[in-house]
């Protein structure tokens, strides 16, 4: 079986081979920095081991893969694989640094570096089999939080679209039961 990075690389390379270089996708892109980079530059970066063009790095970092480029492309290419492949290469080049921790309204150094916490995550069952290098990208988009005792992360019937990984302590999940009393459903503790 092909490794996921190798598979993504193959898809991205196939996509640039199908591209006719018209730049219509970049004209359709809603990002302001799409005007400062061409599809030829983004395609060229796919074949490089490191994205060294700062305009390409800025664009792929900002791209949310909204797919507004698809209807504009005469080849009907989505460009998602190509952007993701380049984005991963940009994230791989971020130097190790101390991650920040949100505690209430304060933001403080966490005591974890990007590389240390990436390695720690590989020991959590949810991320078993993932490489530390792959988890770096996830951490670059994450917020480390420390909750106070009895602090509520999310209230019942509120939409919450975040993945929470407990690194220390525990989270209790409960609902309001009869007479408004809390009924514990689940306790999530550190792995």
N, C-alpha and C positions, 0 to 999 in steps of 0.2 A: 504494500500500500504506500502511495506517495505521501510524504509529509505535507502538512497543510501549507507551510510557507512555500514549498516547492510547487505545490499545486496552484497556489495563488500566483506565483511568478509565471508559471506556464500560461495561465489564463490572461494575465496582463500582457505578456509578450504576444500572444495570439491576437489580442485586441488591437495592439499598435500596428500589427501587420495588416489588419483589415482597415485601418484608418487611412483615409485619402488626404488628410492634412488640410481640409478646407477651413478650419477654425470656426465653423458655425457653432459648435458646442460651446466655445469660449464666449462667443457673442451672446448666446442664450443664457449664460451663467449669471445668476443674480449677485454674485460676490463682487464687490468693488475692485478687488485685486485681480480679478479675471481679465481685466483690460490690460494689465501690465505683463502678461505672460501668454505665450502661444501654445497651441496644442503640440506643435513640433518640439518645443522645449520640454513639455511634460512627457511626451512620447520618448524622447532621447533619454530622459532620466530613468525610465523603466529599465533600460539596458545597462545602466551604470551600477557599480556596487554601492556607491554612496551618492546621495542627491547633493551635488555641490553648487547648484544654481540657487541663489537665495530667493529669487522670484518664484521658482517652482516649489521650494520648501515652504515659503509663506502661503502659497496657494493651496497646496495639498493639506497643510495643517488646518487651514480655515474651512476647507470643503466639508460639507455635511453629507455629501452624496445624495442630494435632494432629487437628482435625476432630471432636472430641467434641461439638461444637455441632450437627452435621448430624442425628444421630438424634433430637435434641430439637426440631428445627424443623418445625412443621407445614407449612411451604412447601418443605421439603427443600433449604434453601439451605446451601451449605458455608461461606460468609462469607470464604473464603480471599482472593478478589480484593479485597474491601472492606478487609480487614485489611492486606493487602499495599500497597494504594494509600495508606492512611493511614500505614502504617509508612514508606513512601518519602517522604512529605511531612514526617514528623517528622525523618528522617535528613537531608533537604535543609536543615533549619534548624540543624544542628549547626555551630557556628562553627569556623573553621579553627584548628587547634592542631598542636603538634609531636607526632608519633607516637612511641611508645616502642619500644625495641628490646630483645629478650631476647638476652643473650649469656651462655650457660651459665645460672647461677642468678641473674645480675644483670639488672636492668632499667634501661636508660639512655635518655636522649633520642636519637632516631635521626638527627637532622639533617634529616629529611624532615617537611614539614607535610602535613596531610591533602590540601590542594589541590594541592601540588607533586607528591606521589606519584600522585594521581589523574590528573594531566596526563601524568606519565611512563608510567603504565600504558597510556594510549591509543596509545603508540608500540610496544607489544609486540604481535606478530602475533596472539596469543591473544585480545587485547582490541580488535583492529582494528575500527573501526566503532562501538565503544561511546563514549558521551559521558563526559567527565570527571565530570559530575554524577552519572551512574549508578554510576560506579566508587567514588565516595565511600562509598556504602552498603556495598559489598563490603569496603572498607578498615576501616570501623567495626567489622566482625566478624572482622577478621584479626589475626594476631600476626606482627609482623616479628621474624625471628630471624637471628642471625649465627652460623653454625657455625664451630667451630675447624677447622683443617686436620685431615683424616682423621676428623673426628667423624661418627658414624653417625646418620643421620636416622631410619632405619627398618630393622629387620633382616629378612632373608629369612623368609618364612612368618609374619610378624606382620601383623595387620590395621592399615592406616593409611588413615584416611578424610579426609585433608586435601589440599587443592590447594596445591601448592608452585610459586611463581613465582620463578625465579632472577633477581635484580636485579644481582648481581655475583658473579664467580667461576664455579664450576661444581659440579655434582653428578654423581657416577659411580654407575651402577647395576650391580650385579654379583650373581652367584649362586655358590654353591659348586659347583665342578666336581669332576672326578675327584680323589680323594685329599684332598678338602676345600679345594683351592686355589680362590681367587676367579677367576671368568671374567667379564670386563667385557662388559656387554650394551649399555650406552648411556651417553653423556656428554651432560648437559644443561648448556648454558652460558648466560650472559647474552645477552639479545636486543639 
